[in-house]
Amino acid sequence: MCKPRIPDFTLPTSCDQNKLCHYSYFYADGTLAEGNLVHEKITLSRSQSTPPLILGCATETDDAEGILGMNLGRFSFASQAKVQKFSYCVPIRQGNHSVKPIGTFYLGQNPNSRTFRYVNLLTFPQSQRLPNLDPQAYTVGMAGIKIGGKRLNISTKVFRPNAGGSGQTIVDSGTTYTFLVEEAYNKVREEIVRLVGPRLKKSYVYGGALDMCFDSHPMEIGQLIGDMTLQFENRVEILINKERMLDEVESGIHCVGIGRSESLGIASNIIGNFHQQNIWVEFDLRNRRVGFGKGECTRQV
């Protein structure tokens, strides 16, 4: 039966005369899915299936392949199926888009987890409803950013939610690129300009978000920039090799995979899947933590 005004969605659900329950949901990167809610059981193996779950049957979506919702919301797959732990390894993006690499996804224990290093999830009470905070996202304590071995002069405060919720740092597999709030982004861009400023493609912005772009060979630019390290609490780090600093967004044009959060209309920092390539990312819901480990998950089909 349709229950109107379920608050878990971007817009509260509504019921029509046929008792169809309509939903609308915006994701962190601004993409939209809307349609009708349905009950469906999912078979995982011959011996294992879920109880009937509430799923979204999208009639309008920006993603033609569908999305498996795994956030902390009560209607996510993880919450409804009572998943205690899951992990994935994002495959390396290929310049040749006709080659489709596939990664790896585990529900439950990952056999590689003994090598993972963990950072605790930041939690927020249900009563703490802040205008710019997404309480259903996986929020971690980010500590800083290094480029070419140099730690940038960015206050750790910009990576933590302020009184209004701005500054939240989210690990999100559904957002392609990484997005930073203004103060952090400006420091990153300042360092990129210092290192390779004359090579920047002037007045070029890809997708309204990426403005550190180049016509030159990406390997050469990557060598000049060096590796980038995302630093978190507990001395946990994600190393992005210099070879993975740039993404080919158009033929011959490569951009640093970092944009301004403002371009998405949000006030959060998002670690997107571009900076999770060949890295194990584990969400341990029982222990309220996120683990990172070196991976080698790319296979081609």
C-alpha positions as CSV (number, residue, x, y, z in Angstrom):
1,M,0.0,0.0,0.0
2,C,1.3,3.4,-0.8
3,K,2.2,5.6,2.1
4,P,2.4,9.3,1.2
5,R,5.1,11.7,2.3
6,I,7.9,9.1,3.3
7,P,10.6,11.6,4.2
8,D,13.7,9.5,3.2
9,F,13.6,10.8,-0.4
10,T,14.7,14.2,-1.8
11,L,11.0,15.0,-2.2
12,P,8.4,13.2,0.0
13,T,6.7,10.3,-1.8
14,S,3.2,10.8,-3.2
15,C,0.4,8.4,-4.1
16,D,-1.8,8.5,-7.2
17,Q,-5.3,7.2,-7.8
18,N,-3.9,3.8,-8.8
19,K,-2.1,3.6,-5.5
20,L,1.3,3.9,-7.2
21,C,3.9,5.4,-4.9
22,H,6.0,8.1,-6.7
23,Y,9.5,9.0,-5.5
24,S,12.2,11.4,-6.5
25,Y,15.8,11.1,-5.4
26,F,18.8,13.3,-6.1
27,Y,22.3,11.8,-5.6
28,A,25.4,13.5,-4.3
29,D,26.6,14.5,-7.8
30,G,23.3,16.1,-8.7
31,T,21.9,13.2,-10.9
32,L,18.2,12.4,-10.5
33,A,16.1,9.2,-10.4
34,E,12.4,9.2,-10.1
35,G,9.6,6.6,-10.6
36,N,7.5,4.3,-8.6
37,L,8.3,2.2,-5.5
38,V,7.8,-1.6,-5.7
39,H,8.3,-4.7,-3.6
40,E,10.7,-7.2,-5.0
41,K,12.8,-10.1,-3.7
42,I,16.4,-10.4,-4.9
43,T,18.0,-13.8,-5.4
44,L,21.8,-13.7,-4.6
45,S,22.5,-17.4,-5.1
46,R,20.6,-20.7,-5.4
47,S,20.4,-20.9,-1.6
48,Q,20.2,-17.3,-0.6
49,S,17.7,-14.5,-1.4
50,T,16.5,-11.4,0.4
51,P,13.0,-10.8,1.9
52,P,10.8,-8.5,-0.2
53,L,12.5,-5.2,-0.4
54,I,11.3,-1.7,-1.3
55,L,13.0,-0.8,-4.6
56,G,12.7,2.1,-7.0
57,C,11.4,1.3,-10.5
58,A,12.8,4.4,-12.3
59,T,10.8,6.0,-15.1
60,E,13.1,9.0,-15.3
61,T,16.8,8.6,-14.6
62,D,20.2,10.0,-15.6
63,D,21.7,6.4,-15.3
64,A,20.6,3.9,-17.9
65,E,22.1,0.9,-16.0
66,G,20.5,1.3,-12.6
67,I,21.9,2.0,-9.2
68,L,22.3,-0.2,-6.2
69,G,21.7,2.1,-3.2
70,M,24.1,1.2,-0.4
71,N,24.1,4.3,1.9
72,L,23.0,4.5,5.5
73,G,19.4,5.3,4.7
74,R,16.7,2.9,6.0
75,F,15.5,2.1,2.4
76,S,19.0,1.4,0.9
77,F,19.7,-2.2,-0.1
78,A,22.3,-2.4,2.6
79,S,19.8,-1.4,5.3
80,Q,16.9,-3.5,4.1
81,A,18.9,-6.6,3.4
82,K,20.7,-6.1,6.8
83,V,24.2,-6.2,5.1
84,Q,26.8,-5.8,7.8
85,K,29.8,-5.4,5.6
86,F,30.4,-4.8,1.9
87,S,33.4,-3.8,-0.3
88,Y,34.3,-3.0,-3.8
89,C,37.3,-2.3,-6.1
90,V,36.8,0.2,-8.9
91,P,38.5,-0.9,-12.1
92,I,41.0,1.4,-13.9
93,R,39.3,3.6,-16.4
94,Q,40.4,2.9,-20.0
95,G,41.2,5.6,-22.5
96,N,39.6,3.4,-25.1
97,H,35.9,3.5,-24.1
98,S,35.1,0.5,-26.2
99,V,36.9,-1.6,-23.6
100,K,34.7,-2.0,-20.6
101,P,36.6,-3.0,-17.5
102,I,34.7,-4.6,-14.6
103,G,35.6,-4.4,-10.9
104,T,34.8,-6.6,-7.9
105,F,32.1,-6.4,-5.3
106,Y,31.7,-8.3,-2.1
107,L,28.7,-8.7,0.2
108,G,30.1,-9.8,3.5
109,Q,33.7,-10.7,4.3
110,N,36.4,-9.7,1.8
111,P,39.4,-12.1,1.8
112,N,41.8,-9.2,1.3
113,S,40.6,-7.3,4.4
114,R,43.6,-8.2,6.6
115,T,45.6,-5.6,4.7
116,F,43.0,-2.8,5.0
117,R,43.5,0.3,7.1
118,Y,40.4,1.8,8.7
119,V,39.0,5.2,9.5
120,N,36.0,5.6,11.7
121,L,32.7,6.9,10.3
122,L,31.5,10.2,11.7
123,T,28.0,9.8,13.0
124,F,25.2,12.3,13.6
125,P,22.2,12.0,15.8
126,Q,18.8,11.8,14.1
127,S,17.8,15.0,15.8
128,Q,20.7,16.8,14.2
129,R,19.1,18.0,11.0
130,L,21.5,20.5,9.4
131,P,20.7,22.1,6.1
132,N,23.9,21.1,4.3
133,L,24.4,17.7,5.9
134,D,23.6,14.4,4.3
135,P,23.2,12.0,7.4
136,Q,22.8,9.0,5.1
137,A,26.2,9.4,3.5
138,Y,29.4,7.7,4.6
139,T,31.2,10.6,6.3
140,V,34.9,10.3,7.3
141,G,37.4,12.6,8.9
142,M,39.7,13.9,6.2
143,A,42.9,15.5,7.5
144,G,44.7,16.9,4.4
145,I,45.9,16.6,0.8
146,K,49.5,16.2,-0.5
147,I,50.6,16.8,-4.1
148,G,54.0,15.8,-5.2
149,G,54.9,15.0,-1.6
150,K,54.0,18.6,-0.4
151,R,51.2,18.9,2.1
152,L,48.9,21.7,1.1
153,N,48.1,24.5,3.6
154,I,44.5,23.6,4.1
155,S,42.8,23.9,7.4
156,T,41.3,20.5,8.6
157,K,38.1,22.5,9.5
158,V,37.1,22.6,5.9
159,F,36.9,18.8,5.8
160,R,34.5,18.6,8.8
161,P,30.8,19.7,9.0
162,N,30.4,23.1,10.5
163,A,27.3,24.3,12.4
164,G,25.3,24.2,9.1
165,G,26.7,20.9,7.9
166,S,29.0,22.4,5.2
167,G,32.3,20.7,4.9
168,Q,31.2,17.1,5.3
169,T,33.6,14.7,3.6
170,I,31.9,11.8,1.8
171,V,33.2,8.6,0.3
172,D,30.9,8.0,-2.6
173,S,31.2,5.3,-5.4
174,G,28.3,6.9,-7.4
175,T,30.0,10.2,-8.1
176,T,32.7,10.1,-10.8
177,Y,35.1,12.8,-9.8
178,T,36.3,14.3,-6.5
179,F,34.7,17.6,-5.5
180,L,36.1,19.9,-2.8
181,V,34.7,23.0,-1.0
182,E,36.0,26.3,-2.1
183,E,38.9,26.8,0.3
184,A,40.3,23.3,-0.3
185,Y,39.8,23.4,-4.1
186,N,41.6,26.8,-4.4
187,K,44.6,25.4,-2.6
188,V,44.7,22.4,-4.9
189,R,44.3,24.6,-8.0
190,E,47.0,27.0,-6.8
191,E,49.5,24.1,-6.5
192,I,48.6,22.7,-9.9
193,V,49.0,26.2,-11.5
194,R,52.4,26.5,-9.8
195,L,53.5,23.2,-11.2
196,V,52.0,23.2,-14.7
197,G,50.2,26.6,-15.1
198,P,51.6,27.4,-18.6
199,R,50.2,24.1,-19.9
200,L,46.6,24.7,-18.7
201,K,44.0,24.9,-21.5
202,K,42.7,28.4,-21.0
203,S,39.0,29.2,-20.7
204,Y,38.1,25.5,-20.9
205,V,35.7,23.9,-18.4
206,Y,34.5,20.3,-18.8
207,G,31.0,19.6,-17.7
208,G,30.7,22.9,-15.9
209,A,33.0,21.4,-13.2
210,L,36.6,20.5,-14.2
211,D,38.7,23.5,-15.1
212,M,42.3,22.1,-14.7
213,C,42.6,20.7,-18.2
214,F,45.4,20.1,-20.8
215,D,46.0,19.4,-24.4
216,S,49.4,18.0,-23.7
217,H,50.2,14.3,-23.2
218,P,48.8,13.2,-19.9
219,M,51.8,11.2,-18.8
220,E,54.0,14.2,-19.2
221,I,51.6,16.4,-17.2
222,G,51.3,13.7,-14.6
223,Q,55.0,13.5,-14.2
224,L,55.2,17.2,-13.6
225,I,52.4,17.2,-11.0
226,G,53.5,14.0,-9.2
227,D,51.4,11.7,-7.0
228,M,48.5,13.0,-4.9
229,T,47.7,11.7,-1.4
230,L,44.3,12.0,0.4
231,Q,44.9,11.9,4.1
232,F,42.4,10.8,6.7
233,E,42.3,10.3,10.4
234,N,44.2,7.3,12.0
235,R,47.0,8.1,9.4
236,V,45.0,6.4,6.7
237,E,45.9,7.5,3.2
238,I,44.7,7.0,-0.4
239,L,47.6,7.3,-2.9
240,I,46.7,8.5,-6.4
241,N,49.6,7.7,-8.7
242,K,50.7,10.4,-11.1
243,E,49.6,8.2,-14.0
244,R,46.0,8.5,-12.6
245,M,45.8,12.2,-12.0
246,L,44.2,13.0,-15.3
247,D,41.1,11.7,-17.1
248,E,40.5,11.9,-20.8
249,V,37.2,13.9,-21.0
250,E,37.3,14.5,-24.8
251,S,39.6,13.4,-27.6
252,G,43.0,14.6,-26.7
253,I,41.8,16.7,-23.7
254,H,42.7,15.5,-20.2
255,C,41.6,17.1,-16.9
256,V,42.6,16.7,-13.3
257,G,39.7,14.7,-11.8
258,I,38.8,17.3,-9.1
259,G,36.1,20.0,-9.3
260,R,34.5,22.6,-7.1
261,S,31.6,21.3,-5.0
262,E,29.9,24.6,-5.7
263,S,29.5,23.4,-9.4
264,L,27.2,20.7,-8.1
265,G,25.3,23.1,-5.9
266,I,26.5,21.3,-2.7
267,A,28.7,22.3,0.3
268,S,30.4,18.9,0.8
269,N,33.7,17.3,-0.1
270,I,33.1,14.1,-2.1
271,I,35.8,11.4,-2.8
272,G,34.5,10.1,-6.1
273,N,35.2,6.8,-7.8
274,F,37.9,8.2,-10.1
275,H,40.1,8.4,-7.0
276,Q,39.1,4.9,-5.9
277,Q,40.5,3.1,-8.9
278,N,42.3,-0.2,-8.0
279,I,41.7,0.4,-4.3
280,W,39.6,-1.8,-2.0
281,V,37.0,0.2,-0.2
282,E,35.2,-1.6,2.6
283,F,32.2,-0.4,4.5
284,D,32.1,-2.1,7.9
285,L,28.7,-1.1,9.2
286,R,28.8,-3.2,12.3
287,N,32.0,-1.4,13.5
288,R,31.1,2.0,11.9
289,R,34.3,2.3,9.9
290,V,35.6,2.5,6.3
291,G,38.7,0.5,5.2
292,F,41.1,1.1,2.3
293,G,43.6,-1.3,0.8
294,K,45.7,-1.8,-2.3
295,G,43.8,-3.6,-5.0
296,E,44.4,-5.1,-8.5
297,C,40.8,-5.6,-9.6
298,T,40.7,-4.6,-13.3
299,R,39.4,-7.2,-15.7
300,Q,38.3,-6.6,-19.3
301,V,35.2,-7.9,-21.0
